[in-house]
Each structure stands twice: as C-alpha cells, then as structure tokens.
C-alpha cells in the first residue's frame, strides 16, 4: 500500500492529518511507510493535481470521495466535506479498507 500526504509549507493541518493517519495504521498493525510530499510551487501543484493542503492519497487515490470533482489545483489550504481542514477518521479508514480489501 502506497500512502502519500501532500502539503504546502507551514500548513496548519499537516501534522493533524499525519497524526490521524498514523493512529489508524498503528491501531490496525499496518507497517506502511507514509511518504510526505512537499508541494512548494504552482507548477508542482498542477502536475500533481493538488487540490490543497493537506491531501492524503492511498494507492494514488484521494481519501476524499468527492475529490475527483475538483478542477482547481494550487498552493492553498484544503477543506474536506465535513468542513474541516483534515480528512475524517472515517474517510481514512474507508480508503485503507478499499486499498487493502479488508475491513479496518
């Protein structure tokens, strides 16, 4: 399983997103490396199709189900469907379940 957390410099939600993700992985005994990707210029944001910081992708898929509707990419903060700046534990679990084919 490939896990990436994409973020901009000084993102106020980067640490919390990592914390939530690592808590779930630890609770389920997943020994998976989390690759942190710093997005620091507009060209990188466009090429990575970066909808904002932080973005969590598992096996290349955004953990936010509605993210594929976004046509806006750039160096900005991100809001998730629940109105917060971090993915919910539920969306993280669902993405991990989908990637592993098992219930978390």
N, C-alpha and C positions, 0 to 999 in steps of 0.2 A: 504494500500500500504506500503510495506516494502522497505526502501531506506537505502543502506549502502554505505559509502565511505571508501574504504580500502586504507591505505597509509603506507609508511615507515617513520621512524623518520627523521626529517629535510627535508622532501620533499618540494622542492621549488614550486610545483604546487598544493599542497593540498589545500591551502587557496583559490586560484582562482577557483578550481573545486567546492568547497563548496559555494563560492560566486555566481557562475553562477547557480548552482542548486537551491539555496535558492531564488535567484531573480525570477526564473521561477515559483517556488512553490508559492511565495508570490504574484506574478502578477496574478496567477490563483486562489488565495484564498485557496490553499491546506494547511491544518493544519496538516501536516505529520511530524513526528519526523525523523530526519536524524541521523542514527547510524554511528558513526565514529569508524572504526576498525583499530587499530594499529597493523601492521604486523612487528614484530621485530626479527624473526628468520627464517631460511631456512625451518625448519620443518613446521612451520605455513604457510609459503608461498606455500609449496607443498600441504598441506592438504586443503587450501582454493582455490587452483588453481589460484593463484595470479599472473597475467601477468605483474604486475608492478604498480608503484605509480604515480598518484592516479588512483584507479579503482572505478567506480560508478556502483552499481548494484541496479536494481529495481525489486522487487519480485524475487530475485535470478538471474536475467538476466543482463548481462553486457550491458551497453548502447551503446557500440561499436559493430555494427552488425558483423564485421569480427572476433571478439574476440574468437569465438569458434574454430578457425583455429590454435590458438596459442598452442604450445606444450611446451613452455618454461615458467617456473614459478620460481620466486625467488625475492630476495630483490634488486630491481632495479627501475630505473625511467621508465616511460612508454611513448611511442609515439603513438598518435592517427592517424587515417587515413589521417588527414589534415596536418600532420607533426608537430603538436603542442603537448605540454605535458598535455593538458586538453581536455576533451570532448567538442565538439561544442555545442552551444545552440540548434542547430537543432537536434543533436543526443539525447540530454537530453529531449527535447520536444517530440520527436518521441517515446522514451522509456516510458515516462509518459503517452502519449496517448495510447500506447499499453497496459500498465498496468491498466489504468482506463477505457479503451474502449470509450474514448471521445476525441474530438479534443481540443488541447491546443493552 
